[in-house]
């Protein structure tokens, strides 16, 4: 997974959780504000309700007043002030339970204490909360989408120098005569990265050419002393005034010179390959070559 995708996922996860918590908090705050406003309205209407009940010859047990249900019950004495709570009533028209906000308080009506309960329908308030919550969540969703698109666009734009430097490093060949170009950047971190990459590639190319030059010079310079040593060993082997022990030592020395000569030839071959002196390239079948070598060494292998 790319770094930008991983970063965007973390941002989206954090934003989604933050928006969800914000939405729940907003829902709770809206419900509290609307319930508080509804309680104030019911409390203010209680004055007019008390005056209305005082005008009646008989206080009814239950009656309807606009969108509110009022119930009364005589009590011995007044003990309760305003108490607010939630309840629900079955609505025959809608054939379902509807939410109500209820306030209960004690009042003296025509010399008799009563406990009065006023239950007011909350459907409009609940619908308002749902609509506001839905609009807020839609706004948060669009905001989240905008943040994602903007973050992706800015990330690709801001990380473009890094991607360019990565492409230059991937295409860098130590054998090439040209060095990768890392242009200066306004971002301090990327500018330091480019400077480090520029210094590193220059050192790699310089060390490679120094090592190749050393190997080339060493392999060529070794040819002359090896030839002289080989010639001297051959002359000593041809001499007759040698005992058997000297001949054995000279034979071991001759074998060591042969191995050193082959090693030098291999070093020369590698140097020529690194110097691109073999321009003609062709595919070969390795199996026939191996079979030929095995046949040549069959007696020795036995």
PAMARSE-678798 format. One record per atom (N, C-alpha, C): x, y, z. Coordinates in steps of 0.2 Angstrom, whole numbers, padded with zeros to 4 digits, always signed. Layout:
REM residues N
XYZ/...
REM end
This chain:
REM residues 302
+0004-0006+0000/+0000+0000+0000/+0004+0006+0000/+0003+0011-0004/+0006+0017-0005/+0006+0021+0002/+0011+0026+0003/+0011+0030+0009/+0005+0035+0009/+0003+0037+0003/-0002+0042+0002/-0009+0039+0004/-0010+0033+0002/-0016+0029+0003/-0017+0028+0010/-0011+0025+0014/-0011+0024+0021/-0013+0030+0025/-0009+0036+0023/-0011+0042+0026/-0018+0044+0026/-0021+0044+0020/-0027+0046+0018/-0032+0042+0022/-0031+0035+0023/-0035+0031+0027/-0035+0033+0034/-0030+0034+0037/-0030+0037+0044/-0033+0043+0045/-0032+0048+0040/-0036+0054+0040/-0044+0053+0040/-0046+0049+0035/-0053+0047+0034/-0056+0044+0041/-0052+0039+0043/-0055+0036+0049/-0055+0041+0055/-0050+0045+0056/-0051+0050+0062/-0056+0055+0060/-0057+0057+0054/-0062+0062+0053/-0069+0059+0053/-0070+0052+0051/-0077+0049+0052/-0079+0049+0059/-0074+0046+0064/-0075+0046+0071/-0077+0053+0074/-0073+0058+0072/-0074+0064+0075/-0081+0067+0072/-0083+0066+0066/-0089+0068+0064/-0095+0065+0067/-0094+0058+0068/-0099+0054+0071/-0100+0057+0078/-0095+0058+0082/-0096+0060+0089/-0099+0067+0089/-0097+0071+0084/-0099+0078+0084/-0107+0078+0082/-0109+0073+0077/-0116+0073+0076/-0120+0070+0082/-0118+0065+0085/-0121+0063+0091/-0122+0069+0097/-0116+0073+0097/-0116+0078+0102/-0121+0084+0100/-0121+0085+0093/-0126+0090+0090/-0133+0088+0091/-0134+0081+0090/-0141+0078+0091/-0143+0079+0098/-0139+0078+0103/-0141+0078+0110/-0142+0086+0112/-0138+0090+0109/-0138+0097+0111/-0145+0100+0108/-0147+0098+0102/-0153+0100+0099/-0159+0098+0103/-0159+0092+0105/-0164+0089+0108/-0165+0093+0115/-0159+0094+0118/-0160+0098+0125/-0162+0105+0124/-0160+0108+0119/-0162+0115+0118/-0170+0115+0116/-0172+0110+0112/-0179+0110+0110/-0183+0108+0116/-0181+0103+0120/-0185+0101+0126/-0185+0107+0131/-0180+0111+0131/-0180+0116+0136/-0185+0122+0134/-0185+0123+0127/-0189+0128+0124/-0196+0126+0125/-0198+0120+0124/-0204+0117+0125/-0207+0117+0132/-0202+0116+0137/-0204+0116+0144/-0205+0124+0146/-0202+0128+0143/-0203+0135+0145/-0210+0137+0142/-0212+0135+0136/-0218+0136+0133/-0224+0133+0137/-0223+0127+0140/-0228+0124+0144/-0229+0128+0151/-0223+0129+0153/-0223+0133+0160/-0227+0140+0159/-0225+0143+0154/-0229+0150+0152/-0236+0149+0151/-0238+0143+0148/-0245+0142+0147/-0249+0140+0153/-0245+0138+0158/-0249+0135+0164/-0252+0141+0167/-0250+0147+0167/-0254+0153+0170/-0261+0154+0166/-0261+0153+0160/-0267+0154+0156/-0271+0148+0158/-0268+0142+0158/-0272+0136+0160/-0275+0136+0167/-0272+0139+0171/-0274+0140+0178/-0280+0144+0178/-0280+0150+0174/-0285+0155+0174/-0291+0151+0171/-0290+0147+0166/-0295+0144+0162/-0299+0139+0167/-0295+0135+0170/-0298+0130+0175/-0302+0134+0180/-0300+0140+0183/-0303+0143+0188/-0310+0146+0186/-0311+0146+0179/-0317+0149+0177/-0323+0143+0176/-0320+0137+0176/-0325+0131+0175/-0328+0130+0181/-0335+0128+0181/-0339+0126+0187/-0336+0120+0190/-0334+0115+0185/-0331+0109+0188/-0325+0107+0184/-0320+0106+0187/-0313+0105+0184/-0313+0098+0181/-0313+0097+0175/-0313+0090+0171/-0306+0086+0173/-0307+0080+0173/-0302+0075+0174/-0297+0075+0168/-0299+0075+0162/-0295+0075+0156/-0298+0079+0151/-0294+0083+0147/-0297+0087+0142/-0291+0089+0137/-0293+0091+0131/-0288+0093+0126/-0288+0100+0125/-0282+0103+0124/-0281+0110+0123/-0276+0110+0117/-0278+0112+0111/-0274+0112+0105/-0270+0105+0105/-0264+0105+0105/-0260+0099+0104/-0257+0096+0111/-0261+0098+0116/-0259+0096+0123/-0264+0092+0126/-0263+0087+0130/-0267+0083+0134/-0267+0085+0141/-0272+0088+0144/-0272+0090+0151/-0276+0085+0156/-0273+0083+0161/-0276+0079+0166/-0275+0082+0173/-0281+0082+0177/-0281+0085+0184/-0283+0079+0188/-0280+0080+0194/-0282+0075+0200/-0282+0079+0206/-0287+0079+0211/-0287+0082+0217/-0282+0079+0222/-0279+0083+0226/-0274+0081+0231/-0275+0084+0237/-0272+0082+0242/-0273+0084+0249/-0270+0091+0250/-0264+0092+0248/-0260+0098+0248/-0255+0099+0243/-0253+0105+0242/-0248+0106+0237/-0241+0104+0239/-0238+0100+0235/-0231+0098+0237/-0226+0098+0231/-0229+0098+0225/-0224+0098+0219/-0224+0104+0215/-0218+0106+0213/-0217+0112+0208/-0217+0109+0201/-0214+0112+0197/-0214+0110+0190/-0209+0104+0189/-0211+0099+0186/-0207+0093+0185/-0208+0091+0178/-0203+0090+0174/-0203+0089+0167/-0201+0082+0166/-0204+0078+0161/-0202+0072+0159/-0205+0070+0152/-0203+0064+0149/-0205+0062+0143/-0210+0056+0143/-0215+0056+0139/-0219+0051+0139/-0222+0049+0132/-0227+0045+0131/-0229+0044+0125/-0237+0041+0125/-0241+0043+0120/-0248+0041+0120/-0249+0038+0113/-0254+0034+0113/-0256+0030+0107/-0261+0035+0103/-0259+0036+0097/-0263+0040+0093/-0267+0036+0088/-0274+0036+0089/-0278+0032+0085/-0278+0033+0077/-0277+0040+0076/-0276+0041+0069/-0270+0038+0065/-0264+0039+0069/-0258+0037+0066/-0257+0030+0068/-0261+0027+0073/-0261+0020+0075/-0254+0018+0077/-0251+0023+0081/-0244+0022+0084/-0243+0026+0090/-0238+0024+0094/-0236+0029+0099/-0233+0035+0097/-0235+0041+0100/-0231+0047+0098/-0228+0050+0104/-0222+0053+0103/-0219+0056+0109/-0222+0062+0112/-0222+0063+0118/-0225+0069+0121/-0220+0071+0127/-0220+0078+0128/-0216+0081+0133/-0221+0083+0139/-0220+0080+0145/-0225+0081+0150/-0222+0086+0156/-0226+0090+0158/-0225+0094+0164/-0230+0093+0170/-0228+0092+0176/-0233+0090+0181/-0231+0096+0187/-0237+0099+0189/-0236+0104+0195/-0243+0104+0199/-0242+0107+0204/-0248+0107+0209/-0251+0114+0209/-0257+0115+0209/-0260+0122+0209/-0267+0121+0213/-0269+0127+0216/-0275+0127+0220/-0280+0131+0215/-0285+0127+0213/-0291+0129+0209/-0297+0130+0213/-0299+0136+0214/-0306+0137+0218/-0305+0134+0225/-0300+0135+0228/-0299+0133+0235/-0297+0125+0235/-0297+0122+0230/-0295+0114+0230/-0288+0113+0227/-0284+0110+0230/-0277+0108+0227/-0278+0103+0222/-0275+0104+0216/-0275+0099+0211/-0268+0098+0208/-0267+0092+0206/-0261+0090+0203/-0262+0090+0195/-0259+0094+0192/-0261+0096+0184/-0255+0093+0180/-0257+0089+0175/-0252+0086+0171/-0253+0089+0164/-0248+0092+0160/-0249+0094+0153/-0244+0090+0149/-0247+0087+0144/-0243+0083+0139/-0243+0086+0133/-0238+0088+0130/-0238+0091+0123/-0234+0087+0118/-0237+0087+0112/-0234+0083+0107/-0228+0085+0105/-0223+0081+0104/-0216+0082+0102/-0215+0081+0094/-0220+0079+0090/-0218+0076+0084/-0214+0081+0080/-0217+0087+0080/-0214+0093+0076/-0207+0094+0078/-0206+0094+0084/-0199+0095+0087/-0194+0089+0085/-0197+0083+0086/-0193+0077+0084/-0191+0077+0076/-0196+0079+0072/-0195+0080+0065/-0190+0085+0064/-0190+0091+0067/-0185+0096+0066/-0178+0093+0068/-0178+0090+0074/-0171+0087+0076/-0168+0082+0070/-0173+0078+0068/-0170+0073+0063/-0168+0077+0056/-0172+0082+0054/-0170+0085+0048/-0163+0089+0049/-0163+0092+0055/-0156+0096+0056/-0151+0091+0057/-0152+0085+0060/-0146+0080+0061/-0145+0078+0054/-0150+0076+0049/-0148+0074+0043/-0145+0079+0039/-0147+0085+0039/-0143+0090+0035/-0136+0091+0038/-0135+0091+0044/-0128+0091+0047/-0124+0086+0045/-0127+0079+0045/-0123+0074+0043/-0121+0074+0035/-0126+0077+0031/-0124+0077+0024/-0119+0083+0023/-0119+0088+0027/-0114+0093+0026/-0107+0090+0028/-0107+0086+0034/-0101+0083+0036/-0098+0078+0031/-0103+0074+0028/-0101+0070+0023/-0098+0073+0017/-0101+0079+0014/-0098+0083+0009/-0091+0086+0011/-0091+0088+0017/-0085+0091+0020/-0079+0086+0020/-0081+0080+0022/-0076+0074+0023/-0074+0072+0016/-0078+0072+0011/-0076+0071+0004/-0072+0076+0001/-0073+0082+0003/-0069+0088+0000/-0062+0088+0004/-0062+0086+0010/-0055+0085+0013/-0051+0080+0010/-0055+0074+0009/-0051+0068+0006/-0048+0070-0001/-0052+0073-0005/-0050+0075-0012/-0044+0081-0012/-0045+0086-0007/-0040+0091-0006/-0034+0088-0004/-0034+0083+0001/-0028+0080+0004/-0025+0076-0001/-0028+0072-0005/-0025+0068-0010/-0022+0073-0016/-0025+0078-0018/-0022+0083-0023/-0016+0086-0020/-0016+0089-0014/-0011+0092-0011/-0005+0087-0009/-0007+0081-0007/-0002+0076-0006/+0002+0074-0012/-0001+0073-0018/+0002+0072-0024/+0006+0077-0026/+0004+0083-0025/+0008+0089-0027/+0014+0090-0023/+0013+0090-0016/+0018+0091-0012/+0024+0086-0012/+0021+0079-0013/+0026+0074-0013/+0029+0073-0020/+0027+0077-0025/+0030+0076-0032/+0038+0076-0032/+0041+0081-0028/+0048+0081-0028/+0051+0074-0026/+0048+0071-0021/+0050+0065-0018/+0049+0059-0023/+0044+0059-0027/+0043+0054-0032/+0048+0055-0038/+0049+0062-0039/+0054+0063-0045/+0061+0060-0043/+0063+0062-0036/+0069+0059-0034/+0070+0052-0034/+0064+0048-0032/+0064+0041-0032/+0065+0038-0039/+0061+0041-0044/+0062+0039-0051/+0069+0040-0053/+0073+0046-0051/+0080+0047-0053/+0084+0041-0050/+0083+0039-0044/+0087+0034-0041/+0086+0028-0044/+0080+0026-0045/+0078+0019-0048/+0081+0019-0055/+0082+0024-0059/+0085+0024-0066/+0093+0025-0066/+0095+0026-0060/+0103+0028-0059/+0107+0021-0061/+0112+0022-0065/+0116+0017-0067/+0123+0019-0065/+0127+0015-0061/+0134+0018-0059/+0138+0018-0064/+0137+0014-0070/+0141+0014-0076/+0140+0020-0080/+0135+0023-0079/+0133+0029-0084/+0137+0035-0083/+0138+0039-0088/+0143+0044-0088/+0139+0051-0085/+0133+0050-0085/+0129+0056-0082/+0126+0054-0075/+0126+0059-0071/+0123+0059-0065/+0116+0061-0064/+0112+0058-0060/+0105+0060-0059/+0104+0067-0057/+0099+0071-0059/+0098+0078-0058/+0093+0078-0052/+0094+0081-0047/+0090+0083-0041/+0089+0090-0041/+0084+0093-0044/+0083+0100-0043/+0082+0103-0036/+0084+0109-0034/+0082+0111-0028/+0074+0112-0027/+0072+0112-0020/+0065+0112-0019/+0064+0116-0013/+0058+0119-0013/+0056+0124-0008/+0055+0120-0001/+0053+0114-0001/+0052+0110+0005/+0059+0108+0008/+0060+0110+0014/+0067+0109+0017/+0069+0102+0017/+0064+0097+0019/+0066+0090+0020/+0067+0087+0013/+0064+0089+0008/+0065+0086+0002/+0071+0089-0001/+0073+0095+0000/+0079+0098-0002/+0085+0095+0001/+0085+0093+0008/+0090+0089+0011/+0091+0082+0008/+0085+0079+0007/+0085+0073+0004/+0089+0073-0003/+0087+0078-0007/+0090+0078-0014/+0098+0079-0013/+0100+0083-0008/+0107+0085-0007/+0110+0078-0005/+0107+0074-0001/+0110+0068+0001/+0111+0063-0004/+0105+0063-0008/+0105+0058-0014/+0111+0060-0019/+0111+0067-0020/+0116+0069-0025/+0123+0067-0023/+0125+0069-0016/+0131+0067-0014/+0133+0059-0014/+0128+0055-0012/+0128+0048-0012/+0130+0045-0019/+0126+0048-0024/+0127+0045-0031/+0134+0047-0034/+0136+0053-0032/+0142+0056-0035/+0148+0051-0031/+0147+0050-0025/+0152+0046-0022/+0152+0038-0024/+0146+0036-0026/+0146+0029-0028/+0149+0029-0035/+0148+0033-0040/+0151+0033-0046/+0158+0034-0046/+0161+0039-0041/+0168+0040-0041/+0171+0034-0038/+0168+0031-0033/+0171+0024-0030/+0171+0019-0035/+0166+0018-0039/+0166+0013-0044/+0171+0014-0049/+0172+0020-0052/+0177+0021-0057/+0184+0020-0054/+0185+0022-0048/+0192+0021-0045/+0193+0014-0044/+0188+0010-0042/+0189+0003-0041/+0190-0001-0048/+0186+0001-0053/+0187-0002-0060/+0194+0000-0062/+0196+0006-0061/+0203+0008-0064/+0208+0004-0060/+0207+0003-0053/+0212-0001-0050/+0213-0008-0052/+0207-0011-0053/+0207-0018-0056/+0210-0018-0062/+0209-0013-0067/+0211-0014-0074/+0219-0013-0073/+0221-0008-0069/+0229-0007-0069/+0232-0013-0066/+0229-0016-0060/+0232-0021-0057/+0232-0027-0061/+0227-0029-0065/+0227-0035-0069/+0232-0034-0075/+0233-0028-0077/+0238-0027-0083/+0245-0028-0080/+0246-0024-0074/+0253-0024-0071/+0255-0031-0069/+0251-0036-0067/+0252-0042-0065/+0255-0047-0070/+0253-0045-0076/+0255-0050-0082/+0262-0050-0083/+0266-0045-0082/+0273-0045-0083/+0277-0049-0078/+0276-0047-0071/+0279-0052-0066/+0277-0059-0066/+0271-0060-0068/+0269-0067-0068/+0273-0071-0074/+0273-0067-0080/+0277-0070-0085/+0284-0072-0084/+0287-0067-0080/+0294-0068-0078/+0295-0074-0073/+0290-0074-0068/+0291-0079-0063/+0290-0086-0067/+0285-0086-0071/+0284-0092-0075/+0290-0095-0079/+0293-0090-0082/+0299-0091-0086/+0305-0094-0082/+0306-0091-0076/+0311-0093-0071/+0310-0100-0069/+0303-0102-0067/+0302-0108-0065/+0303-0114-0070/+0301-0112-0076/+0302-0117-0082/+0310-0118-0082/+0314-0113-0082/+0321-0114-0082/+0324-0118-0077/+0321-0117-0071/+0324-0121-0065/+0321-0128-0066/+0315-0129-0069/+0313-0136-0070/+0317-0140-0075/+0320-0136-0080/+0324-0139-0085/+0331-0141-0083/+0333-0138-0077/+0340-0139-0075/+0340-0146-0072/+0346-0150-0074/+0347-0157-0072/+0350-0157-0064/+0353-0152-0062/+0356-0153-0055/+0351-0151-0050/+0346-0154-0050/+0341-0153-0045/+0339-0160-0041/+0338-0160-0035/+0336-0166-0032/+0328-0167-0032/+0326-0172-0030/+0319-0173-0031/+0314-0169-0026/+0317-0167-0021/+0313-0162-0016/+0312-0155-0020/+0318-0153-0023/+0318-0146-0026/+0313-0147-0032/+0313-0152-0036/+0308-0153-0041/+0301-0153-0039/+0299-0156-0033/+0293-0156-0030/+0291-0149-0028/+0295-0145-0025/+0294-0138-0023/+0292-0134-0029/+0297-0135-0034/+0296-0131-0041/+0289-0133-0044/+0287-0139-0044/+0281-0141-0047/+0275-0138-0043/+0275-0137-0036/+0270-0134-0033/+0270-0126-0034/+0276-0123-0035/+0276-0116-0037/+0273-0115-0044/+0275-0120-0049/+0272-0119-0055/+0264-0120-0055/+0262-0124-0051/+0254-0125-0051/+0251-0118-0048/+0254-0116-0043/+0252-0109-0040/+0252-0104-0045/+0258-0103-0049/+0258-0098-0054/+0253-0099-0059/+0251-0105-0061/+0245-0106-0066/+0239-0104-0063/+0237-0106-0057/+0231-0103-0054/+0231-0095-0054/+0237-0092-0052/+0237-0085-0052/+0236-0082-0058/+0239-0086-0064/+0238-0083-0070/+0231-0083-0073/+0227-0089-0071/+0220-0090-0073/+0216-0084-0069/+0218-0083-0062/+0214-0078-0059/+0215-0071-0062/+0221-0070-0064/+0222-0063-0067/+0219-0063-0074/+0218-0068-0078/+0214-0068-0084/+0207-0067-0082/+0204-0070-0077/+0197-0069-0075/+0196-0062-0073/+0201-0059-0070/+0201-0052-0068/+0201-0047-0074/+0205-0049-0079/+0205-0045-0085/+0198-0046-0089/+0196-0052-0089/+0189-0053-0092/+0184-0048-0089/+0183-0048-0082/+0178-0044-0079/+0179-0037-0080/+0186-0035-0080/+0187-0028-0082/+0185-0026-0089/+0186-0030-0093/+0184-0029-0100/+0176-0029-0101/+0173-0033-0097/+0166-0033-0097/+0163-0027-0094/+0166-0024-0088/+0164-0018-0085/+0165-0012-0090/+0170-0012-0094/+0172-0007-0098/+0168-0007-0105/+0163-0012-0105/+0159-0013-0111/+0163-0014-0117/+0169-0018-0117/+0173-0019-0123/+0170-0025-0127/+0165-0028-0124/+0162-0033-0128/+0155-0031-0130/+0155-0028-0136/+0148-0025-0138/+0144-0030-0141/+0146-0035-0144/+0142-0040-0147/+0139-0045-0142/+0133-0045-0142/+0129-0049-0137/+0125-0055-0141/+0125-0061-0138/+0121-0066-0141/+0119-0071-0136/+0113-0074-0137/+0111-0079-0132/+0114-0086-0134/+0116-0090-0129/+0119-0096-0129/+0115-0101-0126/+0116-0108-0128/+0114-0113-0125/+0119-0116-0120/+0117-0116-0113/+0122-0118-0108/+0123-0125-0108/+0117-0129-0109/+0117-0136-0108/+0123-0140-0112/+0123-0138-0119/+0129-0142-0123/+0136-0140-0120/+0137-0134-0118/+0143-0132-0115/+0145-0136-0109/+0140-0137-0105/+0141-0141-0099/+0143-0148-0100/+0139-0151-0105/+0140-0158-0107/+0147-0159-0110/+0149-0154-0114/+0156-0154-0117/+0161-0154-0112/+0160-0150-0107/+0165-0150-0101/+0165-0156-0097/+0159-0159-0096/+0159-0165-0092/+0162-0171-0095/+0161-0171-0102/+0165-0176-0106/+0172-0175-0106/+0175-0169-0106/+0182-0168-0106/+0185-0170-0099/+0181-0169-0093/+0183-0171-0087/+0181-0177-0084/+0178-0181-0088/+0175-0188-0086/+0181-0192-0083/+0187-0193-0086/+0192-0197-0083/+0194-0194-0077/+0195-0188-0076/+0197-0185-0070/+0192-0186-0064/+0185-0185-0066/+0180-0186-0061/+0180-0193-0059/+0181-0198-0063/+0182-0205-0061/+0187-0206-0056/
REM end
